[in-house]
Amino acid sequence: MITLLPVAAATLRRRWTGFAGAFVALTLGVALISAVGALVINVPDNTDPQGPSLAKILQFMAGMGGFVAIFVVAGTFAFAVAQRRHETALLRAIGATPRQVRLLILAESLVIGLLSAVAGCLLGLIMAPAMAAWLTAQGLAPGGFAPSTSPTPLLLAALAGVAVALAGSFAASRRASGVRPAEALGDAVVDRKVMTRGRWLWFLFFLVAAVIAVYSRMSVPDYMLLDPGMRGPDAMATFSLELDLLAIVGFTLLTPLLIPPLVRLFTLPLPVLPGAAILLARQNALAAVRRTVSTATPVFLVIGLSGSVVGGTLAFTAARDAQSHTTSTARYVIEPVDGPALSASVMRALGDLPGVRTTAVVSTSINGLGSASTPFAALSIDGDPGTAWHLDTVTGSLADLRGRTVAVSSDLARAFRWEVGEQLRTRLPDGASATLQLAATFKPTFNVPEVLLSYAAVSGHAQPARAYLSAPPAPAPAGTVVTPIENWTDPRTATSDHQQTLTLVAILGPALLYALIAIVNTMIMSTGDRLRDFATLQLTGGTRRQVLRMVGAETVVVVATATALGLIVTAATQTGTLWLINNGILDGQAPIPFSLPWSTVGVSVAVCLFLALLSSLLPARLALRRRPLELAGVRE
């Protein structure tokens, strides 16, 4: 391969516009991986039991970026190999062996990978401090958080960039090595086989992975519940996101099989429209299947990712609100106007109100419980839990939550094999040790943490932050505000929404950026590959306006096809998400109705259509400034 590097470099110089997208995607991928690596080394332990794991967010962000970068590189090289079919056949005709052709493609990807590694590492040095500052400003990282200065992340990112480049071009290199010398004589631009064996194998791999994921979720073994990410409704939301991603990848692998029938369906009315340009757009999209698939796939990724992830997030938010409304038994919430806790005089006044049941709560965390070493979010309850919530008890009774006792979710009890009546040692937030008796286990819900303590366990160590009331006090104690439960928002919910939004931005941002880069890159490549077609149309009587109309119509057809496929995937993932919610979380409660995130899909379609039209019409318009005879003589 080393001896072919000069040839590969010369090819890239001649066709640099076609590989610009792969270079940009790899450069961003290396920069992201190096910046994330520098941050992960210095990530502190997660001190907020309810907050997301910063290390996991960063790792998932880098993984998503690298994974989608492989798709961009693979799509670029697959399209480049298809464009150079005649050139490859001529190389074979003059004596090049299949091995030499394969190594030439890999050498090209190696050159791109090396250049991207250098550029990405330099960019990563700039990105890492900026990402650390952003994470700190958004509350996802503590103050003073800074990236590591170790060179190890840069080295690993550079190696990852080269590996991604080689992995992305491997299938294209094998396809190029299979070109026969005779194809240089009369190969037409008609694709007959674009669904390769590798795509089928990868599709089966992701299908098996999805089946295994569903099976493991339906019968979660106790040891897997030791991971907090596997417990409770929030874990179901993470699982739903993982399934959505598997479905999107699976559909992406099947796009060569799914897109041609959709193109035929969408273009059925076009032949009856006036003008030959529209008819040519239809025939071009149907004949050049590989080009159509290559341009439609990144559009599908943008719509599928944004629609599925945002739709699933909205569905789980609706489920959380519905469950909160169903499980809340209190009528009012009283909180201090200023300060973090209700005063002792307010608590005495509430206790003296006739006919008003009061349950005060303290939001806290405990450092470990029993054999567990991790911190847990907890609520300390002063009063009857039934005044605040209706919780489904699995074992024991919440009425026994008094004195030095504790109640935990059934998932947490399963994870550590705790039984009702067991003595569990813990450490309170101020460092004091305590021994608590397990009084009950309950079904986990969104709005109640997995650990409930009796107020007696923290008495003297913390003051109540709010109280739930069965009726409004008349008048309200001085220095407090009373809010009807239907108008009250739990502070933990607002924090969770903020963290969830930031997590989605961090995870989806790189993937969507890569997909948009792929749209522009593929459209520019496809337009540059059709200069001779443009010349032929002009020489046979077509005008520049008609050629541009054909290019625009074909672009609209491709985006419409990708949109339809994206909506199909979004509807499928949303159906699966709602099934998980209605049957696994809201079992027996009012189901969440089916709906799609139309605003998100609409914005995604508009952005994709704008970029696709811009990156196809602008190069075509610039090319059509040349005379048809000059375009006809453009070298491949």
ZASEZA-137671 format. One record per residue (C-alpha): residue number from 1; residue in three letters; chain; z, y, x. Coordinates in steps of 0.5 Angstrom, whole numbers, plus 2048, in hexadecimal, padded with zeros to 3 digits. Last residue first. Layout:
% residues N
   k   r c  c3  c2  c1
 NUM ala A   Z   Y   X
...
END
This chain:
% residues 636
   k   r c  c3  c2  c1
 636 glu A 7E1 818 7E4
 635 arg A 7DC 81D 7E7
 634 val A 7DA 822 7E3
 633 gly A 7D2 822 7E2
 632 ala A 7D2 822 7DA
 631 leu A 7D7 828 7DB
 630 glu A 7D2 82C 7DF
 629 leu A 7CC 82B 7DA
 628 pro A 7D0 82D 7D4
 627 arg A 7D1 834 7D7
 626 arg A 7D8 836 7D9
 625 arg A 7DD 839 7D4
 624 leu A 7DE 833 7D1
 623 ala A 7E3 831 7D6
 622 leu A 7E7 837 7D4
 621 arg A 7E7 835 7CD
 620 ala A 7E9 82E 7CE
 619 pro A 7EE 82F 7D3
 618 leu A 7F1 834 7CD
 617 leu A 7F0 830 7C7
 616 ser A 7F3 829 7CA
 615 ser A 7FA 82C 7CD
 614 leu A 7FB 831 7C7
 613 leu A 7F9 82D 7C2
 612 ala A 7FE 827 7C4
 611 leu A 803 82D 7C6
 610 phe A 803 830 7BF
 609 leu A 803 829 7BB
 608 cys A 809 826 7BF
 607 val A 80D 82C 7BE
 606 ala A 80B 82C 7B6
 605 val A 80C 825 7B6
 604 ser A 813 826 7B9
 603 val A 815 82C 7B4
 602 gly A 813 828 7AE
 601 val A 816 821 7B0
 600 thr A 81D 825 7B1
 599 ser A 81C 829 7AB
 598 trp A 81A 823 7A7
 597 pro A 821 81F 7A9
 596 leu A 81F 819 7A5
 595 ser A 824 817 79F
 594 phe A 827 810 79C
 593 pro A 82D 811 798
 592 ile A 834 810 79B
 591 pro A 837 80B 797
 590 ala A 83D 80C 792
 589 gln A 843 808 795
 588 gly A 844 800 795
 587 asp A 842 7FF 79C
 586 leu A 841 806 79F
 585 ile A 842 804 7A6
 584 gly A 83E 7FD 7A7
 583 asn A 83A 7FD 7A1
 582 asn A 838 804 79F
 581 ile A 838 806 7A6
 580 leu A 834 800 7AA
 579 trp A 82F 800 7A4
 578 leu A 82E 808 7A5
 577 thr A 82D 807 7AC
 576 gly A 828 802 7AB
 575 thr A 824 806 7A5
 574 gln A 824 80C 7AA
 573 thr A 821 807 7B0
 572 ala A 81C 805 7AB
 571 ala A 81A 80C 7A8
 570 thr A 81A 80F 7AF
 569 val A 815 80A 7B1
 568 ile A 811 80B 7AC
 567 leu A 811 812 7AD
 566 gly A 80F 812 7B4
 565 leu A 809 80D 7B2
 564 ala A 807 813 7AD
 563 thr A 808 818 7B2
 562 ala A 804 814 7B8
 561 thr A 7FE 814 7B3
 560 ala A 7FF 81B 7B1
 559 val A 7FF 81D 7B8
 558 val A 7F9 819 7BA
 557 val A 7F5 81B 7B4
 556 val A 7F7 823 7B6
 555 thr A 7F4 821 7BD
 554 glu A 7EE 81E 7BA
 553 ala A 7ED 824 7B6
 552 gly A 7EE 829 7BC
 551 val A 7E9 826 7C0
 550 met A 7E4 826 7BB
 549 arg A 7E5 82D 7B9
 548 leu A 7E4 82F 7C1
 547 val A 7DE 82B 7C1
 546 gln A 7DB 82E 7BB
 545 arg A 7DD 835 7BD
 544 arg A 7DA 834 7C4
 543 thr A 7D3 832 7C0
 542 gly A 7D0 82B 7BF
 541 gly A 7C9 82B 7C0
 540 thr A 7C8 824 7C4
 539 leu A 7C9 828 7CB
 538 gln A 7D0 82A 7C8
 537 leu A 7D2 823 7C6
 536 thr A 7D0 820 7CC
 535 ala A 7D4 826 7D0
 534 phe A 7DA 825 7CC
 533 asp A 7DA 81D 7CE
 532 arg A 7D9 81F 7D5
 531 leu A 7DF 823 7D5
 530 arg A 7E3 81D 7D1
 529 asp A 7E8 81B 7D7
 528 gly A 7EB 822 7D8
 527 thr A 7ED 822 7D0
 526 ser A 7F0 81B 7D1
 525 met A 7F4 81E 7D7
 524 ile A 7F6 824 7D4
 523 met A 7F8 821 7CE
 522 thr A 7FC 81C 7D2
 521 asn A 800 821 7D6
 520 val A 802 825 7D0
 519 ile A 804 81F 7CC
 518 ala A 808 81C 7D2
 517 ile A 80C 823 7D3
 516 leu A 80E 823 7CC
 515 ala A 810 81C 7CD
 514 tyr A 814 81D 7D3
 513 leu A 818 823 7D0
 512 leu A 819 81F 7CA
 511 ala A 81D 81A 7CE
 510 pro A 820 81F 7D3
 509 gly A 823 822 7CD
 508 leu A 825 81C 7C9
 507 ile A 82B 81A 7CD
 506 ala A 82E 821 7CE
 505 val A 82C 824 7C8
 504 leu A 82F 81E 7C4
 503 thr A 836 81F 7C8
 502 leu A 836 826 7C7
 501 thr A 835 825 7BF
 500 gln A 83B 820 7BF
 499 gln A 840 824 7C3
 498 his A 83F 829 7BE
 497 asp A 83F 825 7B8
 496 ser A 846 821 7BB
 495 thr A 849 828 7BD
 494 ala A 848 82A 7B5
 493 thr A 84A 824 7B3
 492 arg A 850 824 7B7
 491 pro A 852 82B 7B4
 490 asp A 852 827 7AD
 489 thr A 84E 82C 7A8
 488 trp A 852 82E 7A2
 487 asn A 84E 830 79C
 486 glu A 84F 82A 798
 485 ile A 856 829 79A
 484 pro A 858 830 797
 483 thr A 85A 834 79C
 482 val A 861 837 79D
 481 val A 862 83C 7A3
 480 thr A 869 83D 7A6
 479 gly A 86D 843 7A9
 478 ala A 872 844 7A3
 477 pro A 873 83E 79F
 476 ala A 86D 83D 799
 475 pro A 870 840 793
 474 ala A 870 83B 78F
 473 pro A 86E 835 793
 472 pro A 868 831 791
 471 ala A 868 82A 78F
 470 ser A 867 823 792
 469 leu A 868 826 799
 468 tyr A 865 825 7A0
 467 ala A 869 828 7A6
 466 arg A 866 82B 7AC
 465 ala A 868 82C 7B4
 464 pro A 86F 828 7B3
 463 gln A 873 829 7BA
 462 ala A 873 825 7C0
 461 his A 878 822 7C5
 460 gly A 87F 822 7C1
 459 ser A 87C 81D 7BC
 458 val A 876 819 7BF
 457 ala A 878 812 7BD
 456 ala A 87C 815 7B6
 455 tyr A 876 818 7B4
 454 ser A 873 811 7B3
 453 leu A 86D 80F 7B7
 452 leu A 866 80E 7B4
 451 val A 861 80B 7B9
 450 glu A 859 80A 7B8
 449 pro A 858 811 7B6
 448 val A 857 813 7AF
 447 asn A 850 817 7AC
 446 phe A 84B 812 7AE
 445 thr A 84F 80C 7AB
 444 pro A 852 805 7AF
 443 lys A 854 800 7AA
 442 phe A 85C 800 7AB
 441 thr A 861 7FC 7AF
 440 ala A 869 7FD 7AD
 439 ala A 870 7FD 7B0
 438 leu A 86F 7FC 7B7
 437 gln A 876 7FE 7BA
 436 leu A 876 804 7BF
 435 thr A 879 804 7C6
 434 ala A 879 80B 7C9
 433 ser A 878 80E 7D0
 432 ala A 878 816 7D1
 431 gly A 872 819 7D5
 430 asp A 872 81F 7D1
 429 pro A 86B 81C 7CD
 428 leu A 870 816 7CB
 427 arg A 86F 80F 7CF
 426 thr A 86F 808 7CC
 425 arg A 872 802 7CB
 424 leu A 870 7FD 7C5
 423 gln A 875 7F9 7C2
 422 glu A 872 7F4 7BD
 421 gly A 874 7F4 7B6
 420 val A 86D 7F3 7B3
 419 glu A 868 7F0 7B8
 418 trp A 864 7F2 7BE
 417 arg A 85F 7EE 7C1
 416 phe A 85C 7F4 7C6
 415 ala A 855 7F5 7C3
 414 arg A 857 7F2 7BC
 413 ala A 85D 7F7 7BB
 412 leu A 858 7FD 7BD
 411 asp A 853 7FA 7B8
 410 ser A 858 7FA 7B3
 409 ser A 85A 801 7B4
 408 val A 861 803 7B6
 407 ala A 868 804 7B3
 406 val A 86E 806 7B7
 405 thr A 875 806 7B6
 404 arg A 87B 809 7B9
 403 gly A 87E 80C 7B2
 402 arg A 879 80B 7AC
 401 leu A 873 808 7AB
 400 asp A 875 803 7A7
 399 ala A 871 806 7A1
 398 leu A 86B 804 7A5
 397 ser A 86C 7FD 7A3
 396 gly A 86A 7F7 7A7
 395 thr A 863 7F4 7A9
 394 val A 85D 7F7 7A7
 393 thr A 85F 7FD 7A3
 392 asp A 859 801 7A0
 391 leu A 85B 808 7A1
 390 his A 85B 80E 79B
 389 trp A 85D 814 79F
 388 ala A 862 81A 79F
 387 thr A 867 818 79A
 386 gly A 866 811 79B
 385 pro A 869 812 7A2
 384 asp A 870 813 7A0
 383 gly A 874 818 7A4
 382 asp A 874 81B 7AB
 381 ile A 86D 818 7AE
 380 ser A 86B 818 7B6
 379 leu A 864 818 7B6
 378 ala A 861 814 7BC
 377 ala A 85B 815 7C1
 376 phe A 85C 80F 7C6
 375 pro A 85D 80F 7CE
 374 thr A 85B 809 7D2
 373 ser A 85F 804 7D5
 372 ala A 860 7FF 7CF
 371 ser A 865 7F9 7D0
 370 gly A 86A 7FD 7CB
 369 leu A 867 804 7CA
 368 gly A 864 808 7CF
 367 asn A 865 810 7D0
 366 ile A 866 812 7C9
 365 ser A 862 818 7C6
 364 thr A 864 81D 7C1
 363 ser A 862 821 7BA
 362 val A 869 821 7B6
 361 val A 869 820 7AF
 360 ala A 86D 822 7A9
 359 thr A 86E 81F 7A3
 358 thr A 870 822 79C
 357 arg A 871 820 795
 356 val A 872 826 791
 355 gly A 876 825 78A
 354 pro A 87C 82A 78C
 353 leu A 87B 82E 793
 352 asp A 881 82D 797
 351 gly A 87D 829 79D
 350 leu A 878 82E 79D
 349 ala A 87D 834 79F
 348 arg A 880 82F 7A4
 347 met A 879 82E 7A7
 346 val A 878 836 7A7
 345 ser A 87F 837 7AA
 344 ala A 87D 832 7B0
 343 ser A 877 836 7B2
 342 leu A 870 833 7B0
 341 ala A 86C 832 7B7
 340 pro A 866 835 7BB
 339 gly A 868 83C 7BA
 338 asp A 865 841 7B5
 337 val A 864 840 7AE
 336 pro A 867 83A 7AE
 335 glu A 864 834 7AA
 334 ile A 865 831 7A3
 333 val A 860 82C 7A0
 332 tyr A 85F 82B 798
 331 arg A 85E 826 793
 330 ala A 85F 820 798
 329 thr A 85C 819 796
 328 ser A 857 819 79B
 327 thr A 853 812 79C
 326 thr A 84D 814 798
 325 his A 84C 81B 79A
 324 ser A 84C 819 7A1
 323 gln A 848 813 7A0
 322 ala A 843 817 79D
 321 asp A 843 81C 7A3
 320 arg A 843 817 7A8
 319 ala A 83D 813 7A4
 318 ala A 839 81A 7A4
 317 thr A 83A 81B 7AB
 316 phe A 838 814 7AC
 315 ala A 831 815 7A9
 314 leu A 830 81C 7AC
 313 thr A 831 818 7B3
 312 gly A 82C 813 7B1
 311 gly A 827 818 7AE
 310 val A 828 81C 7B5
 309 val A 827 815 7B9
 308 ser A 821 813 7B5
 307 gly A 81D 819 7B4
 306 ser A 81E 81C 7BB
 305 leu A 81C 815 7BE
 304 gly A 816 813 7BA
 303 ile A 813 81A 7B9
 302 val A 813 81B 7C1
 301 leu A 812 814 7C2
 300 phe A 80C 814 7BD
 299 val A 809 81A 7C1
 298 pro A 80A 816 7C8
 297 thr A 806 810 7C5
 296 ala A 800 814 7C1
 295 thr A 7FD 817 7C7
 294 ser A 7FD 810 7CB
 293 val A 7FB 80C 7C5
 292 thr A 7F5 811 7C3
 291 arg A 7F3 810 7CA
 290 arg A 7F3 808 7CA
 289 val A 7F0 808 7C4
 288 ala A 7EA 80B 7C6
 287 ala A 7E5 809 7C0
 286 leu A 7EA 80B 7BA
 285 ala A 7EC 812 7BD
 284 asn A 7E5 813 7BF
 283 gln A 7E2 811 7B8
 282 arg A 7E7 815 7B4
 281 ala A 7E5 81B 7B8
 280 leu A 7DE 81A 7B8
 279 leu A 7DE 81A 7B0
 278 ile A 7E2 821 7B1
 277 ala A 7DD 824 7B5
 276 ala A 7D7 822 7B1
 275 gly A 7D8 827 7AC
 274 pro A 7DA 827 7A4
 273 leu A 7E0 822 7A2
 272 val A 7DE 81B 79F
 271 pro A 7DF 818 7A6
 270 leu A 7E6 81A 7A6
 269 pro A 7E9 817 7A0
 268 leu A 7EA 810 7A4
 267 thr A 7ED 814 7AA
 266 phe A 7F5 813 7A9
 265 leu A 7F4 80B 7A7
 264 arg A 7EF 80A 7AD
 263 val A 7F4 80D 7B1
 262 leu A 7FA 80A 7AE
 261 pro A 7F6 803 7B0
 260 pro A 7F5 805 7B7
 259 ile A 7FC 807 7B8
 258 leu A 800 801 7B7
 257 leu A 7FE 7FC 7BC
 256 pro A 7FD 801 7C2
 255 thr A 804 804 7BF
 254 leu A 807 7FD 7C0
 253 leu A 80B 7FF 7C6
 252 thr A 80D 806 7C3
 251 phe A 810 802 7BD
 250 gly A 814 7FE 7C2
 249 val A 817 804 7C5
 248 ile A 818 807 7BF
 247 ala A 81C 801 7BC
 246 leu A 820 800 7C2
 245 leu A 822 808 7C2
 244 asp A 824 807 7BB
 243 leu A 828 801 7BC
 242 glu A 82C 805 7C2
 241 leu A 82D 80B 7BD
 240 ser A 830 806 7B8
 239 phe A 835 803 7BD
 238 thr A 837 80A 7BF
 237 ala A 839 80C 7B7
 236 met A 83C 805 7B6
 235 ala A 841 807 7BC
 234 asp A 842 80D 7B8
 233 pro A 844 809 7B2
 232 gly A 84A 805 7B6
 231 arg A 84A 801 7BD
 230 met A 845 800 7C2
 229 gly A 845 806 7C6
 228 pro A 84C 805 7C7
 227 asp A 84A 7FF 7CB
 226 leu A 850 7FA 7CA
 225 leu A 84C 7F8 7C4
 224 met A 847 7F4 7C8
 223 tyr A 84D 7EF 7CA
 222 asp A 84E 7EE 7C2
 221 pro A 847 7EB 7C1
 220 val A 843 7EF 7BD
 219 ser A 83F 7EB 7B7
 218 met A 83A 7F0 7B4
 217 arg A 83A 7F4 7BA
 216 ser A 838 7EE 7BE
 215 tyr A 833 7EC 7B9
 214 val A 830 7F3 7B9
 213 ala A 82F 7F4 7C0
 212 ile A 82C 7ED 7C1
 211 val A 827 7EE 7BC
 210 ala A 825 7F5 7BF
 209 ala A 825 7F2 7C6
 208 val A 820 7EC 7C4
 207 leu A 81C 7F2 7C1
 206 phe A 81C 7F6 7C7
 205 phe A 81A 7F0 7CB
 204 leu A 814 7EE 7C6
 203 phe A 812 7F5 7C7
 202 trp A 812 7F4 7CE
 201 leu A 80E 7EE 7CE
 200 trp A 809 7F0 7C9
 199 arg A 808 7F7 7CD
 198 gly A 807 7F2 7D3
 197 arg A 801 7EE 7D0
 196 thr A 7FD 7F4 7CF
 195 met A 7FC 7F8 7C8
 194 val A 7F6 7FC 7CA
 193 lys A 7F0 7F7 7C9
 192 arg A 7EA 7FA 7C6
 191 asp A 7E9 801 7C9
 190 val A 7E3 804 7C8
 189 val A 7E0 809 7CE
 188 ala A 7DA 805 7D0
 187 asp A 7DA 800 7D6
 186 gly A 7D2 7FF 7D8
 185 leu A 7D1 7FF 7DF
 184 ala A 7D8 800 7E3
 183 glu A 7DB 7FA 7DE
 182 ala A 7D7 7F5 7E3
 181 pro A 7DD 7F6 7E8
 180 arg A 7E2 7F3 7E4
 179 val A 7E9 7F7 7E3
 178 gly A 7EF 7F2 7E3
 177 ser A 7F2 7F6 7E9
 176 ala A 7F2 7FC 7E4
 175 arg A 7F6 7F9 7DF
 174 arg A 7FB 7F6 7E5
 173 ser A 7FC 7FE 7E7
 172 ala A 7FD 800 7E0
 171 ala A 803 7FB 7DF
 170 phe A 806 7FD 7E6
 169 ser A 805 805 7E5
 168 gly A 80C 806 7E1
 167 ala A 810 802 7E6
 166 leu A 80D 805 7EC
 165 ala A 80E 80C 7EA
 164 val A 815 80A 7E7
 163 ala A 817 806 7EE
 162 val A 815 80D 7F1
 161 gly A 819 811 7ED
 160 ala A 81F 80C 7ED
 159 leu A 81F 80C 7F5
 158 ala A 81F 814 7F5
 157 ala A 825 814 7F0
 156 leu A 829 80F 7F4
 155 leu A 828 813 7FA
 154 leu A 82A 81A 7F7
 153 pro A 830 816 7F3
 152 thr A 832 814 7FA
 151 pro A 832 81B 7FE
 150 ser A 839 81C 7FC
 149 thr A 83A 824 7FA
 148 ser A 83D 822 7F3
 147 pro A 83C 826 7ED
 146 ala A 841 82B 7EA
 145 phe A 847 82B 7E5
 144 gly A 84B 831 7E6
 143 gly A 84D 831 7DF
 142 pro A 84D 82A 7DB
 141 ala A 846 827 7D8
 140 leu A 844 827 7D1
 139 gly A 846 82D 7CF
 138 gln A 83F 831 7CE
 137 ala A 841 835 7D4
 136 thr A 843 830 7D9
 135 leu A 83C 82C 7D7
 134 trp A 838 832 7D8
 133 ala A 83B 833 7DF
 132 ala A 83B 82C 7E1
 131 met A 833 82C 7DF
 130 ala A 832 832 7E3
 129 pro A 835 830 7E9
 128 ala A 831 829 7E9
 127 met A 82A 82C 7E7
 126 ile A 829 830 7ED
 125 leu A 82B 82A 7F2
 124 gly A 827 826 7ED
 123 leu A 821 82A 7EE
 122 leu A 821 829 7F6
 121 cys A 821 821 7F4
 120 gly A 81C 822 7EF
 119 ala A 817 825 7F4
 118 val A 818 820 7F9
 117 ala A 818 81A 7F4
 116 ser A 812 81D 7F0
 115 leu A 80E 81D 7F7
 114 leu A 810 816 7F8
 113 gly A 80F 813 7F1
 112 ile A 808 816 7F1
 111 val A 806 813 7F8
 110 leu A 809 80C 7F5
 109 ser A 805 80D 7EF
 108 glu A 7FF 80E 7F3
 107 ala A 800 808 7F7
 106 leu A 802 804 7F1
 105 ile A 7FB 805 7EE
 104 leu A 7F7 804 7F5
 103 leu A 7FC 7FD 7F6
 102 arg A 7F9 7FB 7EF
 101 val A 7F2 7FD 7F2
 100 gln A 7F3 7F9 7F8
  99 arg A 7F5 7F3 7F5
  98 pro A 7F0 7F3 7F0
  97 thr A 7EB 7F3 7F7
  96 ala A 7E7 7F8 7F8
  95 gly A 7E0 7F6 7FA
  94 ile A 7DB 7FB 7F8
  93 ala A 7DA 7F9 7F1
  92 arg A 7E2 7F9 7F1
  91 leu A 7E2 800 7F2
  90 leu A 7DC 802 7ED
  89 ala A 7E1 7FE 7E8
  88 thr A 7E7 803 7EA
  87 glu A 7E2 809 7E9
  86 his A 7DF 806 7E2
  85 arg A 7E6 805 7E0
  84 arg A 7E9 80C 7E2
  83 gln A 7EB 80E 7DC
  82 ala A 7EF 808 7D9
  81 val A 7F3 808 7E0
  80 ala A 7F5 80F 7DF
  79 phe A 7F7 80E 7D8
  78 ala A 7FB 808 7DA
  77 phe A 7FE 80C 7E0
  76 thr A 800 812 7DB
  75 gly A 803 80D 7D6
  74 ala A 807 809 7DB
  73 val A 809 810 7DE
  72 val A 80B 813 7D8
  71 phe A 80F 80C 7D5
  70 ile A 812 80B 7DC
  69 ala A 815 813 7DB
  68 val A 818 810 7D4
  67 phe A 81C 80B 7D8
  66 gly A 81E 810 7DD
  65 gly A 820 816 7D8
  64 met A 824 811 7D4
  63 gly A 828 80E 7D9
  62 ala A 82A 815 7DC
  61 met A 82C 817 7D5
  60 phe A 830 811 7D4
  59 gln A 833 811 7DB
  58 leu A 835 818 7D9
  57 ile A 838 817 7D3
  56 lys A 83C 811 7D5
  55 ala A 83F 815 7DB
  54 leu A 841 81A 7D6
  53 ser A 844 815 7D1
  52 pro A 844 818 7CA
  51 gly A 84B 81B 7C8
  50 gln A 850 818 7C3
  49 pro A 854 815 7C9
  48 asp A 854 81C 7CD
  47 thr A 856 81B 7D4
  46 asn A 84F 817 7D6
  45 asp A 850 816 7DD
  44 pro A 84D 81B 7E2
  43 val A 846 81C 7E3
  42 asn A 845 81D 7EB
  41 ile A 840 817 7EC
  40 val A 83D 818 7E6
  39 leu A 83B 81F 7E7
  38 ala A 837 81E 7EE
  37 gly A 833 818 7EA
  36 val A 832 81C 7E4
  35 ala A 82E 821 7E9
  34 ser A 82A 81B 7ED
  33 ile A 828 818 7E6
  32 leu A 826 81E 7E3
  31 ala A 822 821 7E9
  30 val A 81F 81A 7EA
  29 gly A 81D 81A 7E3
  28 leu A 81A 821 7E3
  27 thr A 816 820 7E9
  26 leu A 814 819 7E6
  25 ala A 812 81D 7DF
  24 val A 80E 822 7E3
  23 phe A 80A 81E 7E8
  22 ala A 808 819 7E2
  21 gly A 806 81F 7DE
  20 ala A 802 822 7E4
  19 phe A 7FE 81B 7E5
  18 gly A 7F8 81D 7E1
  17 thr A 7F8 824 7E4
  16 trp A 7F8 822 7EB
  15 arg A 7F2 81E 7EA
  14 arg A 7EE 820 7F1
  13 arg A 7F5 820 7F5
  12 leu A 7F7 81A 7F2
  11 thr A 7F1 816 7F4
  10 ala A 7F2 819 7FB
   9 ala A 7F9 817 7FB
   8 ala A 7F8 810 7F9
   7 val A 7F2 80F 7FE
   6 pro A 7F8 812 803
   5 leu A 7FD 80D 801
   4 leu A 7F8 807 801
   3 thr A 7FA 805 808
   2 ile A 801 805 806
   1 met A 800 800 800
END
